[in-house]
Amino acid sequence: MIERLTMLLRRTLLAAAVLSLTAGCFAGSQAEGPARLRVALPFAPVQSLSPLGDDGVTLTRLGIAETLVRLDQDGKPQPQLAESWTRKSPTTWSFRLRSGVKFHDGTALTAAAAADALSRAAAASPVPRAIKGVGVTAKAAGDLDLEVSTTAPDPTLPQRLSAANLVVLAPAAYQGERVNPAKAGTGPFVLTDLNVAAGTALSRFDGYWDGVPALAGVDVRFVPDGNTRSAALRAGEVDVATTVPISALANVTTEEVPLPRTVSVLLNTAKPPFADPRLRAAVREAVDPAALAKGVYEGHADAATGVFRGTAARQVTPTGATAGSQKIALATWSDRPELPGVVTAVAESLRAKGFEVEQVVRKYSQLEPDLLAGNFDAVVFSRSYAMDSGDLAGNLSLDFSCSGGFNLVKLCDPALDAAIGQALAVEDVSARQEASMRAQDIVLASDAVVPLVHERTIIGRSAGVSGLSTDPYERLLITAKTRVS
Amino acid sequence: MRLLGRLCALLGLTAVIGLLPLMSGRDPALAVLRARSADREPDAEAIASVRRELGLDAGPFELLGRWFWRAVHGDLGASWVSGEPVTGQLGPAIAVSLTLTALAALVAVLVMTLLVTRPFVRGLRGSSAGRAGFAAVLAALPEFLIGSVLLLVFAVRLGWLPTSGWRDLSYAVLPAIALGTPAGAILAVVAGDALRDALAAPWRRSWTGAGFRVRTIALAVVRRAGSVVTGQLGIVVAGMFGSAATVEVVFGVPGLGRLAVDAALAQDVPVVQACVLVILLVGAAAGALGAMAQRLLLGPALTDGALESSAPREITSGRLSLLLPLVAVVAVVLWGIWRDPFTVDLAARLLPPSGAHPMGTDALGRDLLARVAHGALHTAALAAGVTALVVVIALLVGIAGRRGSGAADLVNALPTVVVALAVAATAGPGWTSAVVAVAAVAWAPPAAHARSLALEQRGSAHLTAARALGASTRHIMFRHVLPAVVPPVLRNAFVRLPAIALALASLGYLGLGAQPPEPEWGVLLAEGMPNVERAPWVVAFPAAALVLLGVGAVVAAARMR
């Protein structure tokens, strides 16, 4: 009798246990816990997410890795992994690291680890652009005190350290020549294994220094075609799709981020016909930036008055110059979907001014050798003017000074070089930007560059997503505060 | 010995295609740097460090030697862009492409069967078999257009299937339909011709007279026709394996075609060479399988000269109604040629068809009717020219002997873009390079077709009889073999004419072929694709024009008998 009762009791208990287990299981999947965010990105990693190339930005945008310094909307450096910094001497800066920061593998962020990460980047081949030619050396001066020096005085070192190539990873990530960010970041999300083909799953990092992330994790997939990304969003397969093309905006909720990026016509001033300033002025007077922004970009771009956003409109008396059937080759690249449309519209305006225009549209990789050789008279170019350090002066120096490394317009004007040099010497961010604007006036007066529009990037998201970062420098996207309901 | 020769040819072709860009003097270090870092200005120091890292200073011949030596030992090297071993990238891509191709082949066979069943049954009953009008329509539709429409309807609107990616078999369905439908339509044209010939063969009359059941006769006819179709099936399947890049991009499928094209654009030589090697191997295998199937289906009859094929027939009736497509194209041209195809009007973008713009306007407000009309002559003439060139090569190679047919199997599957980059590197950009690149790949399917038809003719009893009567080789060639081979091969080649027009236009972004604002039809389609959903007319009218051109070409080819 007792045996039977025990048996019954056992069975009941077992059944209850099974029931509660399964019930718990279902309850678990239905509970309003933190959700995972599904993201579609355009560019698959090209170097297995090594931060030293373009993949660095993917690491920061997904919240896997972080830099010492970040840039705010105005381009001013703000604390991130570094809490504060001071300039000890013209060539030496001292950074105080945040305490209590842990890498994903459990080790603590130390000045030695940060110094190692910077030294690896400085010794990389090729050296990341942000610190190219700067001669960065880093060493630990204490447990959390980092000392970074440069060969020449450099007022923008903190800004430079905000470049995504310079993320600080755990010492275990650096294996010989290769850098493997798996379980080595400090960000809100942990990368365990990269799978480009099937998509990559990131999990939440509970030990994140800036509070426990709101999301349980992030599922990333790489979809090269912009219209397909938009389709995946509309079909509910992803919650966020970046770089949605303007033609695919219907039925999509979006966030538009104005970028420090300008589409301009660059004129080759080294050879006829655009060695002649009158013909350059004719180009400026032929184009209609407002019509391009409204027409080709359907209002999702801003008509440009200068290379930089926020340039005051210039008062210029019209020259009324026209061309006398000069033949010009006008090139652009097809990788950015709107550029071929822009180039056709610009070419039509130039034909109306009397130019004979031959259009060339290729993939950038197929265009670049001819571009660098100066084989085109004019190029419709989309260029970011604040890529690594957000520094306008550095950008002017690179693109328009006599010794500039990317001087496609082939300008060389001593007055301009002097103005750029003045801007480069200023440390205060606002004053530096003002000096850069003054130097820009000389560039614009030359008409070597005819600004058309400032671009925006469009992030598509489902209605329940909030807290996406709208960083104009495109380093951040998913943060600890991003959530989806 | 022959196998060894093949292997050497394979490795040689692979090495040359990969290394041609290097020999042209363009610096791969710049392309590699660009692939790693899109916005970086290419300073001398960065370029030099990439050159050092990749060992480029050794020169192309040293590189070639090194690659060859390692490849013989089974090591395909590491990607120049990522630094990862090539095999790690290649393995998953091959698996994806094999799955996708298998499914697409299934779709192609289904489409083919659906398209030829009715004419075949009618033919068995003795009435005249129909023509390949609908097949030509399907064959003319670009894969990327079918793909985008399927994606919008079945993935976005209905939500039945995923839009993009690759996790399980459901991800392969839409891309397989997009790839398999035009391929099946092309096969249907070939199969229709083969069935008609088999139905007209004299033995069928004797079998019917002898009281064989219809089922038995039907099976025998299918078996005879199958011998021609299997060869083409092998070729078409191999083609889908290597050249599916456009569909793979639309559906975000990480396949081999995309890998090859991306690597070729980034001048990632080790990856290009590995992809080319795999594609060539698959092409050779598919060709061999096709040939084996043909031998199996024909049996000993092939070598014993015991095949009976129909004697070449008179021109089949080409009803006037079938000339309508060409008339329609001419009418559109005459209507639109007076209009302006170039004037941009940003205030009149994407207007639907109306009185002022009978075909609507494109994304820059240009009149679509004018653009279609102005592009017609150039598109049609160029595509027809290339197709004619392809037919000549195909006949020469296919009939002249067996040697060249192996080459057909090899080059057939290569992506046109990869070949075009190699051609452009040696011959420079321009129209000639585009034509050479497209023709270099496009001659293969008709050549294989010509080979299998000629093989059958040579094994025919009536040729044995002719030879016994003392007919010269020349006589046999011109009176017996060519008349039997040329018409089907013409139709095979001309049903692919729209695809050739698209291939020519798709090379524009490499600097070969048409450049904007030229209103080439392929360019119109490519420009219109992003707007296919909100302004379907920007794609519908150029696509319709291309379909008319394709149907017209097939009809014209049929009348050339």
Interface residues (C-beta under 8 A of the other chain):
Chain A: A40 V46 Q47 S48 G53 D54 S125 P126 V127 R129 K132 E177 R178 V196 A197 A198 G199 R221 F222 V223 P224 D225 G226 N227 T228 R229 A231 A232 R234 A235 G236 E237 P245 S247 A248 A250 A291 L292 K294 G295 V296 S334 P337 P340 G341 V343 T344 A345 A347 E348 E358 Q359 V360 V361 R362 K363 Y364 S365 Q366 L367 E368 P369 L372 S384 M387 L398 G405 F406
Chain B: R26 D27 L30 A31 L33 R34 A35 R36 S37 A38 D39 R40 E41 P42 D43 E45 A46 S49 V50 R52 E53 V81 S82 G83 E84 P92 A93 V96 S148 L151 L152 A155 V156 G159 P162 T163 S164 G165 W166 R167 V249 V250 F251 G252 P254 R258 L265 A266 Q267 F342 T343 V344 L346 A347 R349 A363 L364 G365 G508 Y509 L510 G511 Q515 P516 P517 E527 M529 P530 N531 E533 R534
